[in-house]
Amino acid sequence: MKPNLKNTSILSRLLIICLCIFSIPMAAQIKYTDGKDSWNPNLLGNHRVAVVFSGTGNIAKTTIEWRRRDENPELKKIIVQDAAGKEIQNTKIENSNRESGTIFFEPVSGKGTYYVYYMPYIDEGTANYPKGIYAKPENKADAQWLSKIKSNMADNCSVTEIQSINAFNSFYPMEVIATAAETKDLIAKNSGNSFLVFPEDRLYSIRMKNDLPQRWIQKGVQNNFSDTALKGEYLAFQLGVYALQDLKNVKVTFSDLKNSNGATISSKNINCINTDGVKYDGNLFTNTVSVSKGKVQAMWCGIDVPQTAAAGTYTGKATVVADGKPAVITLEITVKNEVTKNGGIDSPEKMTRLKWLNSTLAQENTVIAPYTPLVVKDSEISLLGRKLVLGANGFPTQIQTFFTPEMTTTSTKANDILSAPFAFHFIDAAGKETAQWKNSGLKFTKKEAGTVSWESTSTSQSIQMDVNAAIEFDGFLHYTVKITALEDAAFNDINFQIPMQASSAKYMMGLGQKGGDRPAALDWKWDVAHKNQDGAWIGNVNSGLQFSLRDEKYSRPLNTNFYLQKPLLLPTSWGNDNKGGITITPNQKSVLVNAYSGARNMKKGDVLYYNFTLLVTPFHTINTDFQWDTKFYHKYSPIDSIAKTGATVINIHHANAINPYINYPFIEFKKMKSYIDEAHEKGLKVKIYNTVREVSNKAYETFALRSLGHEIYSPGKGGGFSWLQEHVGDDYIAAWFVPEIKDAAIVNSGMNRWHNYYVEGMNWLTQNVGIDGIYLDDVAFDRITMKRVKRVLTKDGHPGIIDLHSANQYNKSDGFNNSANLYMEHFPYINKLWFGEYFDYEKNQPDFFLTEVSGIPFGLMGEMLQDGGNPWRGMVYGMTNRLPWSDNADPRNIWKLWDTFGIKGSEMIGYWSENCPVKTSNDKVLATVYKKNGTALISIASWADTDVKVKLNIDWKKLGINPAKATITAPEITHFQPAQTFNAKDEIPVTKGKGWLLIVK
């Protein structure tokens, strides 16, 4: 009977409608609840079903409609316990599949609640890199009990709820699958369509690719989406595309949104992040989305509501187009009469920060302190401490630096790096130079404070060479060298030569060489499958050059243990199917770097890109006073206790109360701000661990980022911690894991729009939380992002201190690279190095310390890590270790000596400088002087193979001290040296691997 609503009240009508709705037969929805960490997931897994046994006898039967997203549930163990936690041995699983499972068990405790744990796993692997293995079914049931089971017996248990260990592990609602029958019925009802669209709220991230969620079956196919926003808010929403056939090009277009008064929110303010945006380098991002038949694709969209928008309800259209076929969704957005703060950014759980993915913040190449604007005069370009001279063909004819050997000042005396101009050579089969060049001359295309760029075209009978290049204010040069064949040509070799002055080629790092003295000769071949090597640094302390050889397809590889999973691409030009390589050979005039690519044929019109980058080192003078003033404390501890140590900067790692989740420092930001505010009140600075390489699974945007395919997350074999397997599913690389807080990170794929998010995040943390800088644990982004980060960290007078830690990259997993060589492009913006884990401070020689650890040839200073470092050798380079890191890492006694001596303001004159006023009688025992008026601190350290005795050879005039009145004392430093007095003629005993700190007055 149809109810008559004509003469009933509104309340009565609602009641009748509700009764009508609930009289329609519907499948009962199982309750999903939070287990509040009430069991041990390491033994039982993250999920259980609570069932109540109400029958009699010793056989309980329950059928659970668990709707699981995992594959092959029948291969996973079931554990049944009573309410007291006693495991029941007599169990039997029947018909276990993804939709449901039937379980028989012996109700040993009589009537009441029992728990069925259905995904127990065993964590194998290591603590920080676990491998969750799901336990296989076991049959421990008694045969006599089993014989009494009848499959057709009725269920005598009721399912009351499905629980996850905690809310974060819940599958509800977006990972509760639709059944095959429900899905088949949905497809049948929409047989004329090639795809269906399910609008979805931002709070319910679409998580599954292979299944529809039950939620969508219950809601049905809808063609409208409504939500509420504040003025100025970024309102995210999803359009879930379910492919009924293969879709090759899915796009979303938008109309303007209009309200009844004619006010408009322009379609320019609406976009789909899956297909459109801005790359990390500021260029436009476009992407083609394809969806295979039977798969689900989340299309994340956002409406940037203007602050000036009038309050009211706006309507418009979102049109999903795939293979030319449209599906129109009506958008109905109610804008409240309230302006949000910060665009809603302070509520990241609402996905407001997805806007950050397309940010261009700090992209403009403005000059960053301490660098100075570039100055062009004729063909010369001057920059901080350096000069570049260009030839008519666009290549350098000379590169100079003006740093003194001590690296504390600059002078007018030039240090020439080149002995002759850069040159390309095209060699024919007879071994002769084929190209007789005519060039267009040098033409500058941009002259800005931060960037100067130029071009030149050279032609011969068979080849055209187009050179486009630029130098930036920090000493980075990028060359695009396009080689076009004007006719068919055969070459015995195409090579590129950098002739270097021997005085600027004392040391080398890269191409399979650990940092140190340059070998007499080197012959290197490309091997990108195993080695992260495409160039080297060659230089002296105060003049050097790093070069990297690339082509137009260069993509930054993964680093830190993951190189082999995404290695370098062999450059088609330089590599030439592994025929290419690099030789470095000295001759009477120079040290010649020869990058050869071997024999090849080019057809008319063929193009090759012989691109390369250069870094002119050092970047600036070393800031010794910053070194003495900035004393790091590496632990989240009470601020008063840190202040008592003498430390001035606190480095907050992850996995603690204020920065719990790796590379996602936004969740406990209020606690972080409170801590930083207190530190600032007490005169300390606070920096936080935050980098790009892996991203915590606690990131609010995890599944939105997953919807972008492999843009943000690297492809991989999956596995790792159970949460990742259960919710992310497959096709990822599991990264660092913190067992105490179950923080499971996923590897970032490299150069992508997450870097835009990262820059915005740094800006937000600086402006809203007050961080004083960041601690980088290796770096997975390039110099473009590095510059942007430095700009936002130092904006508005913030200190923006950046220190870089690296584990030694010279191993198989990292492709036998050198940390300093790998990260040199970042060095212009780093304040201090911390190299680092797996660096051997005992077995390596001074040239290794100087080039690969100390940072001095690049204008930096550093600190030591592994096993506390070697404090005697470290002080020769002005380095200590950090507090508190390992048992023997306590620099406080050396800090105390610094303060007692008054090292701030002293002139550091290293052993590597010909101007050092103190040397020892043993060339294996080195001395560095910290000189002040009338006094000096001499650091000596031994690399001799045995205990030795040395005399000090002192140039008293250079030292500025009258030898007749001089005293030499070794102050007592606990765990470093006893108190002792020497005179200038004494032989000083030096223990193997140790040294002294001596004060001369």
Protein Blocks (a to p, Z undefined) as FASTA:
>chain_A
ZZdfklgcfklmmmmmmmmmmmpccddddddddeklpacfklnojbdcddddfbecjbdc
ddddekpabghkllpccddddfkopacfbdcdehiafkbccdddddfkogadddddfbbc
cdehjfklccddddddddfbdfklmmmpcfkbccfbdcfbdcdfblklpcbfklcccdfk
lmmmmmmmmmmbcbdcddddfklccfbfkbccfklmmnopafbdcddddehiacdddddd
ddfbdcfbdcddddddddfkopacdfklgccfklgccdfkopacdddddddehiacdddd
dddddfklccddddddddddeehiacdddddddddfbdcehhlmmmmmnommmmmmmccg
hkbccdddfbdcdddehjaccdehiacdddfkopafbdcdfbdfklpaccfbdcdfbfbd
cddddddfkopafbdcddebjadfbdcfkbccdddddddfkbccdddddddfkopacddd
ddddfbdcddfbdcddddddfklmmbcceehiacddddfbdcddddfkloccfbdcdddf
kbccddddddfkbccddeehilmmoccdddfklnnnolaccdddddfkbccddddebjad
ddehiacddddddddddfbdcdfklmmmmccddddddfklmmmnopabdcddehifklmb
ghiaklmmmmmmmmmmmmmmnopacddddddfbacfklmklmmmmmnojmmpccdeeemj
fklmmmnopaiadddddfklopacdddebjafklmmmmmmmmmmmmmnopabdcdehjfb
dfklmmmmmmmmmgghiakiacdddddfbbfknoppafklmmmmmmmmcfbdcddehiaf
klpcfklmmmmmnommnopacddfeeoiafklmmmnopacdddfbfmlcfklmmmmmmmn
opgopacddfklmklcbdcfbfkbccdddddehiacdddddfbfbdcdddddddfklnop
afklpccdddddehkbccddddfkbccdddehiacddddZZ
